[in-house]
Amino acid sequence: MDLPEIKTSIKQPDEHFSINGHSLDFKLIDFWVWNQSDLIENRNRGILAEFIVQKALGISSSSRLEWDSFDLKTDEGIKIEVKSAAYIQAWKQNKYSSISFGIKPTCMLLENNNFSQVKTRQADIYIFCLLEHKEQATIDPMKLDQWIFYILTTKTLNEKFPNQNSISISTIETINHYKCKYEELKECFDKIKNSA
């Protein structure tokens, strides 16, 4: 059996669910609100971080591809891995979360649906997105001034930490990187991309 890749079609928020050709009284936006409203929760925050980076860099992709080898690709072909973390979580906490980001090398999915035998970091640049706000009552991931971003090349990670699975903020601070706010993200990315 040969089932080709399904190409994503852009959905509209006012599309109705239906049964037997008849529209029901709930729409796609209802699902999105039900499923995606908790932007602090780890999974949603990670996807939101990808969206924020995509917007900051002006990347023209129309939708997200869950299973790709990297998270974003610029129009000029630079592959980006986006990771997120936060001090405050959606669950009850006794203390702030320790901040670290995954940098584990992985096997690449090949065109024949097999995986490569060699593990590598498949992006050219990593962008670590930290929701650094520490006041639970006012935390809001949509307020982009509550985020800080760390940008570094995969080449730097491979030179310094070839087999490491995660990296802390304190370690990032010791190696070549850019640290910036949202409004500086594009400028810092443009500075580092040529060394990737």
C-alpha angles and dihedrals in degrees: 000000000000115000110177124214113283110237113222116244116205111253124213120226094231095057111124126226110239143196125203090350094307122117117238125215095259130077140204090261088061090058092046091051092046094046106032108035095098098079092169093061110103100244095046093042090054093052090044090053089055090051092048092051091046090054095044092052095042093237109174101214110135098208143010123262109211101197101042122126091246135017106241139011124202121227087255092055103259110149117220132196113203121200128179138199138169139194091221121057132193092247129072111283136194092197140001116286119258110246121237135139131216116249099161115152111240140193114262120238106238127212091257089059092252124116126244116253093227121074115222141157099257102198126078096219134026121212114194111200117200120191090208100177110122103189110096094198093058104029111130120163090202089066097084093197086072090067132079124193132211118197125193139153124257086230089065092049092048092050096047103029110017097164103024118124100201141015132208128221090247090056093046088054090060097057136060108290145126120244115197150149123251095268090054096046098095093047093049092045090052090052095053102035096081091058092053 
